[in-house]
Amino acid sequence: MSAEDASGGAGRGIGRPAIRGIAAMLALLGLALLWRALPASEWADAVLFPRIERAGAWGYLGFAAVYAVAVVLMAPGSVLTAASGYLFGPVAGAALAAGSATVGASAAFLIARRLAREAIRRRVAGDRRFQAIDRALAERGGWVVLLLRLTPAVPFNVANYALGLTGIRFRSYAVASFVGMLPGSAAYALLGASAGGRQPEGIGPVGWIALVCSTLVAVVVLSRIARRALAEAGAELDAEPAPR
């Protein structure tokens, strides 16, 4: 694949993931607003939230355990991230979701590296995206993982296992994953917090909507930048002579 092919492919593919991401987040925002109009939201305010507050640290640990197991089982994490914001608020929810996702992603990484290397290697064999990422990881390590977490170029759950087959160091993988997942976690946690009415004190409806929208825009912009950087990294590697 030439540099022109890589850059051209990235240019053609940038729009669709961004549109899908915006559509998913707007759908969640619509559901959040609808939820606030339902009687069940009053039950949550009167019963659910007080119970979680009384649970203290155990509530956080229990949610983190469920989230981490869900990641290992390759379940969609966006709903759980929104639930984290709904239950614990936008700031604590985003941090909890990113941390829990990192634990689950790290477990999947170690499973692939230690227990299921050959089975997963057969599954991704011939995948040109994985081959390009593997070469980029050999050169840039954690930077590539960070970019992958900022863009849907490779599905999150697939990447967790596939990256375990590469030579990247575990610590670099875990740190880059956590940092790269923070923007998306913040966006979904904000949407979840909207459903739970958990916005910080002093922020009115207009300010809250502006905060949610600006976060969504930031996530989309970061995703576009990350996709371009990945495409450029792949083009640079393709332009280099293959090692003999």
C-alpha positions as a printed Julia matrix, in Angstrom:
244×3 Matrix{Float64}:
   0.0     0.0    0.0
   1.44    3.34  -1.03
   1.41    6.58   0.92
  -1.21    7.94  -1.47
  -3.42    4.93  -0.87
  -3.11    5.29   2.89
  -3.87    8.97   2.94
  -6.64    8.63   0.42
  -8.25    5.78   2.33
  -8.1     7.76   5.53
  -9.67   10.74   3.86
 -12.56    8.68   2.52
 -13.11    6.91   5.84
 -12.94    9.85   8.21
 -16.55   10.92   7.82
 -18.39    7.67   8.48
 -16.98    6.84  11.95
 -17.48   10.45  13.02
 -21.08   10.44  11.81
 -21.76    7.12  13.54
 -20.24    8.4   16.76
 -22.25   11.62  16.7
 -25.44    9.71  15.9
 -24.86    7.3   18.8
 -24.17   10.11  21.25
 -27.18   12.14  20.1
 -29.35    9.04  20.43
 -28.13    8.58  24.0
 -28.77   12.26  24.7
 -32.33   11.86  23.4
 -32.85    8.81  25.59
 -31.44   10.73  28.55
 -33.92   13.55  28.07
 -36.75   11.06  27.6
 -35.75    9.23  30.79
 -36.01   12.42  32.82
 -39.65   12.7   31.77
 -40.54    9.17  32.92
 -41.8     8.26  36.42
 -38.9     5.82  36.81
 -36.49    8.75  37.06
 -38.29    9.87  40.21
 -37.72    6.4   41.7
 -34.03    6.69  40.85
 -33.82   10.06  42.57
 -35.63    8.81  45.68
 -34.27    5.27  46.01
 -31.4     4.35  43.67
 -29.06    7.29  44.17
 -29.31    7.26  47.99
 -28.52    3.53  48.01
 -25.42    4.07  45.88
 -24.27    6.88  48.14
 -24.71    4.65  51.2
 -22.71    1.88  49.5
 -19.69    4.18  49.39
 -16.53    2.6   47.99
 -18.26   -0.76  47.53
 -20.57    0.81  44.97
 -17.61    2.0   42.93
 -15.79   -1.32  43.24
 -18.86   -3.33  42.28
 -19.49   -1.23  39.2
 -15.81   -1.37  38.21
 -15.82   -5.17  38.47
 -18.91   -5.49  36.29
 -17.46   -3.08  33.73
 -14.08   -4.86  33.58
 -15.69   -8.28  33.1
 -17.92   -6.84  30.37
 -14.84   -5.59  28.51
 -13.18   -9.01  28.72
 -16.38  -10.55  27.33
 -16.32   -7.98  24.51
 -19.63   -6.38  25.5
 -20.31   -2.82  24.25
 -18.93   -0.34  26.75
 -20.74    2.84  25.71
 -23.9     1.97  27.64
 -21.91    1.12  30.77
 -19.96    4.36  30.47
 -23.19    6.31  30.23
 -24.49    4.35  33.22
 -21.38    5.35  35.15
 -22.16    9.02  34.57
 -25.79    8.4   35.47
 -24.94    6.73  38.76
 -21.86    8.62  39.92
 -21.95   11.98  38.12
 -19.95   13.27  35.15
 -16.5    13.61  36.72
 -16.4    10.53  38.94
 -18.3     8.57  36.29
 -15.83    9.4   33.53
 -12.82    8.55  35.7
 -14.45    5.33  36.93
 -15.4     4.25  33.4
 -11.94    4.97  31.98
 -10.25    3.17  34.87
 -12.59    0.17  34.69
 -12.2    -0.04  30.92
  -8.42    0.04  31.34
  -8.55   -2.84  33.83
 -10.71   -4.88  31.46
  -8.59   -3.98  28.45
  -5.43   -4.94  30.36
  -6.95   -8.29  31.33
  -7.88   -8.98  27.7
  -4.37   -7.97  26.63
  -2.78  -10.41  29.08
  -5.18  -13.21  28.12
  -4.18  -12.78  24.49
  -0.48  -12.6   25.31
  -0.31  -15.46  27.82
  -3.2   -17.84  27.14
  -4.72  -17.48  23.71
  -1.94  -16.16  21.49
  -2.22  -18.75  18.71
  -6.02  -18.76  18.52
  -6.21  -14.98  18.29
  -3.25  -14.8   15.91
  -5.15  -17.06  13.5
  -8.19  -14.81  13.79
  -6.31  -11.63  12.85
  -3.98  -13.28  10.33
  -4.25  -11.53   7.0
  -5.87   -8.42   8.5
  -3.99   -5.59   6.81
  -5.02   -3.1    9.49
  -3.5    -5.26  12.22
  -0.31   -5.81  10.2
   0.1    -2.06   9.72
  -0.58   -1.39  13.4
   1.91   -4.08  14.45
   4.64   -2.41  12.4
   3.72    1.01  13.8
   3.83   -0.35  17.35
   7.33   -1.63  16.78
   8.37    1.94  15.98
   6.18    4.11  18.2
   4.67    1.92  20.92
   2.37    3.73  23.32
   1.79    6.64  20.94
   0.05    4.32  18.48
  -2.1     2.79  21.24
  -3.11    6.3   22.31
  -4.18    7.13  18.75
  -6.1     3.85  18.46
  -8.06    4.66  21.6
  -8.99    8.07  20.19
 -10.42    6.71  16.95
 -12.8     3.89  15.96
 -10.38    2.76  13.23
 -10.09   -0.56  15.07
 -12.97   -1.7   17.34
 -12.08   -1.28  21.02
 -12.76   -4.86  22.1
 -10.91   -6.35  19.12
  -7.91   -4.1   19.75
  -7.65   -5.24  23.37
  -6.93   -8.82  22.31
  -5.09   -8.07  19.07
  -2.6    -5.75  20.78
  -1.69   -8.58  23.14
  -0.07  -10.29  20.15
   2.3    -7.4   19.54
   5.59   -6.61  21.22
   4.44   -3.48  23.04
   5.23   -3.3   26.75
   2.3    -3.84  29.08
   2.84   -0.62  31.03
   2.95    1.5   27.88
  -0.22   -0.2   26.66
  -2.11    0.36  29.93
  -1.11    4.02  30.38
  -1.81    4.93  26.76
  -5.15    3.13  26.88
  -6.28    5.01  29.98
  -5.32    8.43  28.61
  -6.8     7.69  25.2
 -10.12    6.55  26.64
 -10.66    9.62  28.84
 -12.24   11.89  26.16
 -14.78    9.29  25.04
 -15.51    8.32  28.64
 -16.15   11.97  29.5
 -18.57   12.36  26.59
 -20.64    9.3   27.43
 -20.53   10.01  31.17
 -21.87   13.5   30.51
 -24.75   12.01  28.54
 -25.48    9.56  31.34
 -25.32   12.33  33.92
 -27.9    14.23  31.86
 -30.33   11.35  32.33
 -29.69   11.3   36.06
 -29.82   15.05  36.55
 -26.32   14.82  38.02
 -24.87   17.99  36.52
 -22.57   20.02  38.81
 -24.17   22.76  40.89
 -24.12   26.21  39.36
 -24.5    25.01  35.76
 -27.89   25.83  34.3
 -29.64   24.0   31.45
 -28.03   26.17  28.76
 -24.56   25.77  30.22
 -25.07   22.03  30.6
 -26.16   21.63  26.96
 -23.18   23.72  25.85
 -20.83   21.55  27.91
 -22.22   18.32  26.44
 -22.1    19.63  22.87
 -18.56   21.0   23.23
 -17.4    17.66  24.63
 -18.95   15.8   21.69
 -17.27   18.16  19.23
 -13.92   17.7   20.99
 -14.22   13.9   20.77
 -15.01   14.06  17.04
 -12.11   16.44  16.37
  -9.68   14.27  18.35
 -10.89   11.21  16.45
 -10.24   12.89  13.09
  -6.77   14.01  14.17
  -5.95   10.51  15.44
  -7.12    8.87  12.2
  -4.92   11.17  10.15
  -1.94   10.55  12.42
  -2.43    6.78  12.13
  -2.69    7.04   8.35
   0.5     9.11   8.22
   2.3     6.63  10.47
   1.23    3.77   8.21
   2.31    5.66   5.11
   5.72    6.41   6.63
   6.24    2.77   7.55
   5.19    1.61   4.07
   7.68    4.04   2.57
  10.54    2.59   4.63
  12.5    -0.35   3.2
  11.53   -3.66   4.74
  14.12   -5.08   7.17
  16.31   -7.83   5.71
